[in-house]
Amino acid sequence: MKICVVALGKIGLPLAVQFASKGHEVIGADVSERVVALVNEGQVPFPGETDLDVKLKEAVAAGLLRATTDTTAAVAESEAVVVVVPLFVDAEGVPDFGWMDSATRAIAAGLRPGTLVSYETTLPVGTTRNRWAPMLAEGSGLTAGADFSLVFSPERVLTGRVFADLRRYPKLVGGVDEASAAHGVRFYEAVLDFDARADLDKPNGVWDLGSAEASELAKLAETTYRDVNIGLANQFARFADTVGVDVTKVIEACNTQPYSHIHSPGIAVGGHCIPIYPRMYLWNDPTATVVRAAREANAGMPEYAVSLLADAYGDLTGANVLVLGAAYRGGVKETAFSGVFPTVEALRARGANPFVSDPMYTVEELAAHGLPPHQGEAVTAAIIQADHAEYRNLGPAELPGVRVLVDGRRVTDPARWAGTDRVVIGG
């Protein structure tokens, strides 16, 4: 097949490389001239994705992957189009479709009869049928279901391990009609490989969920579940702090039976997915009180971590406090909705002087994100915000002068901190 992947970001580029690895000819379309130039040179435009550098070079060298800024022309050459353009939402969960609308109009201008169009960007329920189908029809003169196939097939991978996740998780597909769904199933079966999984009720592979709406809801539901679960864990942790109980022992005990799968509490929930998609779900279903309460609970955790620091340290006015970790999670160079931002603001609100360090970021990069970089200033308190592996062996010798450490991720060894006030969330 000839396949066009629209948007060569942290999901789109690995997808394009995966499709090429199966012998298909792939054209990657992106609005960034820099990204297009790097991809055509076989160079990865962003760090941190396992095996992407090697696989990209192989695909480009084999003539199976090239990139362009002309989405319409790329679509006109292709039998299948996979769309991974970002969709943003505001604090109230209202989507900003600007980039996706623009990409969809460009796709429509090049769309030919018989083409499959698959949206992988997480969407509010109903968007594929009610927004993209009419927009594609208007720009192409073709009708979804009759002249071209249209499906929603959510990406279900984590950055840093995209290729492994593509094999591990079933690929969900939902079409605007049965023929579209069947086309989508055939396509993904031809471009993906799947690990055998005895834990699934049916074979791992491409699963047709019956409609685009079901597939859209599945992505929102699985991500919202995680946010709600973490919110519950955080509530348990905050209560455990009031009664002197170690919540991790409680959660470990609960999860020994098959009906309990409580996640881990922590200082923040960040990234492109878990903080965002519950808001998107709430835009569809504003009466979902459980979802709203969990989102509020998780959003309040950075302030709670700072309050734990203040309780142990005393008045933070004028105190130099080091926040360890700008990334939203360990090992990933990404600050999307990272807990570092509200943590810094909560420290400033209490009169502290916050500084930030992260092994994955330079001083200049931190400053570019609006974060005050630590450049050797003496500090008397510290908060661990990201669970980088580098923090596992931290001790007082690495943080001289620190009287109180709040380990927001329980990543440090308590034995190393004997004699220093080490505080964790949930006892």
N, C-alpha and C positions, 0 to 999 in steps of 0.2 A: 504493500500500500504506500501511497503518498499521504503523509499526515502533517497537518499544521498544528503547532502548539502556540497558543497566543498568550504571551507574557512569560519571559524566561527568568522568573524569580527563583526563590528557594524551593519551590515545589515544581514549577513549570520546567525549569532546566533539567532537573533529574528525570522528570517524566519523559522529556524529549530524548534524553540519552537512553533511557530504558527502552523506548520504542525503537530507537535505532539499533540497540543491541540485539533486537529480534529480527534484524535484517530489513526493516522498513526504511523508506526514505523520508526524513523528517525536515521540515522547514520551521524554524523557530521565529516567531514574530514578536518584536518588542519595540516600544517607543523610544528606548534609550539607545542612541548611537554608540555609546561607550560599551554597553552590554553586547550589542550586536557585533561590534568589532572584536571584542575579547573572545566571544564564542567562536567566531569564524577563525580565530587564531588558535583555538583549542585551549584557551585560558579560562579558568573559572573566575567569574566576576565577584564572587563572595566566598569567604572561608567557611570551613567547618563541616562540610558535607562529606561523609565517609565514602571514599572510592570515586567521588565525582571527578576529580582531576584526571585520574587515569582513564576512566570510562569516556570522558568527554574527548580527550585527545584521540582515543581509539576511534570514536564515532566520526569525528571530523576528518581524521586521516583516511578513513575508509570511504569517505565521500557520502556518508549516510546522514550527516547533519550539517546544516548551514543555517544562518540566521539573516534576517532582513528587518528593516523598519516598515516595509510595505505589507501590512496585514492583508489588504484586499487582494493583492497579487498572489500572496502565498496561499490564501484560501482558494483562489481560482484554480490553482494547480493541484489541490488536495482532494482526497476522497473522504477524509475525516478531519474534523477540526475539534481540538480540545482546548477549552478556555479556562485559564487559571489567573485571570485578572483580579487584582485586589478589590475588595468591597469594604468600605469603612462605615462605621456607625458612630454616632455621637454618644454622649453620656446617658442619653435617654433611650438609646437603642435605635434611633432613627437612621436608616441606611442612607448613605450617599452613593448613588449609583453612577456618578459622573464618569469614572474611568470605564466601568463596564458598559455603560450606554455607548460611549465612544467606540469601544472595541466591537460591540455588537453591530453598530452601524457599518463599521469597516468590514466586518465579516459578511454582512448582508450584501454589500456591494460586490463581493466576489463569489457569492454562493451559487453553486450549480445544482441542477437536479441530481438526486441520488446521494448527495453528501450527507454524512452523519455529523451533527453538531452536538458536542457533549460539554456541558458546563460542570466544572469541578469546584469552583469557588463556592463556599458555604453561602446559602441564600435563605431569606425568609420563605416560608412555605407558600407556594403559589406563584413564585416569581418566574419559573421556567415557562409555565403555561400562559400566564397572564401578562408578562412583560416581554420576555425574550421572543416568544413565538410571534406575537404581532409585530414586533420591531424587525425581526428577521424577514417576515412576510412583506412588510412595507418597503424595505430596502432592496429586496430581491425579486419581488413579484411572484414568489413561490410560497406554497402553503405547507406548514409543518405537518408531518404525518402523511400527506398526499404526495408532495414533491421532494421533500427532504426529511431525514430523521432527526428528531430532537429528544435528547435525554438529559437528565441530571444524574451525575455520578460523583458523589462527594469525595474529595481527597481525605484520607484517613491516616496520614503519616505525620511523623514528627521530624522537624529539621534535624539534621545530623545523622539520621538513620533511615532515610527515605527508601533506599533500595531494599533494605531488610523488611521494612514495614509493608512495602508493596507485595512482598511474597507472603507475609504472615497473615494479613487481614483480608477477609473476603471483600471483593470489589462490588459495591452496591450500585445498582442501575435502576432507574425508573424513567419510563418514557411517557411522552404525551399521548401515545397510543401503543397498541401491542406491537405493531410492525417496527416502530422506532425502538422499543425496548429490545426486540429480538436483534435488531441491527447493532444496538449498543453492546449486547452480550457477545455477539460474534466478534466485534471489534476488540473488546478488552480481553477476550480469550486468546486473540492473536498477538497481543502486545505484552501480556503479563505472564509470569510464572507464579505458582503458588506452592507453599510448603504444605505437606500433609499435616493435618491437625486432628488428633483423636478426640480432642475436647469439644469439637463442634458436632451439632446434631445432624448436619449434612456436610457433604464434602466441601472443603475450602475451594474457592474459585469465584466466578462471577455470579452474583445473586440478583435476580430480577425481583424487585419489591412490588411491582404491580402498577406503579404510577410515579410520575415525577414528584408529586406531593409527598408520597410515602418516603421516597429517597431523601427529599429535602428535610422532612421531619426527623428521619433517622439520624442525620448528622447533627441537627440541633439537639436532639434528645440525648445522644451519647455524650456530647460535650457538656450539656447542661447538667446531666447526672453527676459529672465529676465536680462541677462547681457546687452543687447542692451537697454532695457527699463531703467535700472539703469544708464547706460552711458548717456542717453538722460537727465534724471533727474539731473545728475551731471553737465552736460553742462548748463542746465537752472539755476542751483544753482550758478555756477561760474559767469554767466552773471548777475544774480540777485544781487550778491555782488558788481558789478560795478555800479549798478543804484540805490542801496539802497532799494531794494524790498525784502520782506520776501517770499521766494519761496514756503514755506509750505502752505501759504494762497493761492498762485496762484495754486498750485497743487490740494489743496482741492477744489477750485472753479472749476477747469477743470474736476475733477473726479465726479462732480455732474451730468454730462450727460453720457449716456451709451456708448459713443464712445471713451472716454478717460479713461485710466487706468494707469496713470503715477505712477511709483514707487517712493520710497523716496531716496533722495541723501544721501551721507555719506562719511566717511573718507576712507572706503575700502570695497572691495568685496572679501570675503575669503571663505574657505571651500573646500571640495573635488569636488564640482560640478560646481558652477557658473564660477569660474575663469578658469576651466580646459576644459569643454566641448566645449566652443566656439573655443578654439584652436584646438580641435579635429575636429570640423566642418570645420575650415579653412584648415586643412590638407586634407580633402575631397574636399573642394571648395575654393581654394586660391584666387579666384576672388571676394570673398564676402567682398567688401570694407566697408559696413555698420558694419558688424560684427567686422572687424579688428579695425575700428575707435572706436567703443564702448569699446573694450578690452583695447585699448591704453588709452582712457579717464579714465576708471576705475582704471587702473594701476597707473595713475598719481595722484590720489586723496590723498594718504598719503603725498606726497611732497607738494601738495597744502595746506593741513591742517597745515603743518609746516610753510609754507609761511604766512598763516594767523596769526600764532603765532608770527612770526618775525615782521610782520607789526604792531601788537598791542604792542609787548614787546620791540622791538628794537633789537639791536645786541645781538645774542644769544651766542656769544663766552664766554665760561666759565660758562654759566648758567646751573644750575641743573634743569632738566625738568623731571617730572614724567609722564610716559605713563600709563594710567589706562586701563588695559585689555590686556591680552596676547591672549585670545581666539579669534577665528575669528567671533564669535557672542555670544550674551549674553546667559548665562545659559548652555553652552556646553563646556566641557573640551576638547578642540581640537584646535590645532594651525595650521592646514593645510592651507597654503597660507594666514595666518592671516596678517592683515594690520600692526600688531605690528612690524614686521621685517623691512619693508620699512620705517615705521615711525621712528624707532630707527636710521636707516641708514641716513635718511634725517636730523635728529637732529645732528648727528655726523658730517655730511658734513658742517653744519653751525657752528661747533665749540662748540656745547652744550654738556653737560654731561647727557645723558639719563639714567633714571632708570625706571624699570617696576614693577608694582604690579598687582595682580589679585586674587580675593577672592577664586578662584578654584585651585590655584597653590601655592605650597610651594616655599620658597626661593631656595631650592635645585632643584626643578623641573624647575624653570625659568632658573637657571644657566645651567642646562643640555640642554636646548633649545638654549643656546648661548645668552640669554638675561640678561642684568645687573639687578639683583634684587634690589628692594628698601629695605633698612634695616635701616630706620630712618634718612637718610640723609635729611638735610634741602633743600627744593625745592622752587623755586620762580615762576614756571610756570607748567601747567599740560595740558595734552591732553587726552581726553576720546576716546579710540579706540574701546572698546566693550560695548555693551548696557546691561551690567549686571544689574539686578534689584537692587543690592546693591548700585548702583551709583545714584539712583533716589533721594535719600535724602541727597546727598553730599552738603556741603556748606563750606564757608570759615573756619568754626570751625574745620572741618575734614581735611582741607588742609591749615594749618596755614602757612603764608608767601607767599602763591601763589598770585601773582599780576595779572596774566592773565590765564584764563581757556579757552581752545578751546574744546568745546563739539562737537566732531565729529559725535555723534549719536543723538543729541538733547534729551538726556535722563534726564538731570538735570532740576530743577525748577528754572527759571530765578529770581523768587522773592527771593530765598535764596542767590542770588549772587549780590544783590543790593550793589553798592559801589565797586564792583570788576569788572574788565573788562572780561566779558563772551562773547566769540565769537562762533558763529555757522556757519556752511557751508550753504550758501544761505540766508544770511541776518538775 
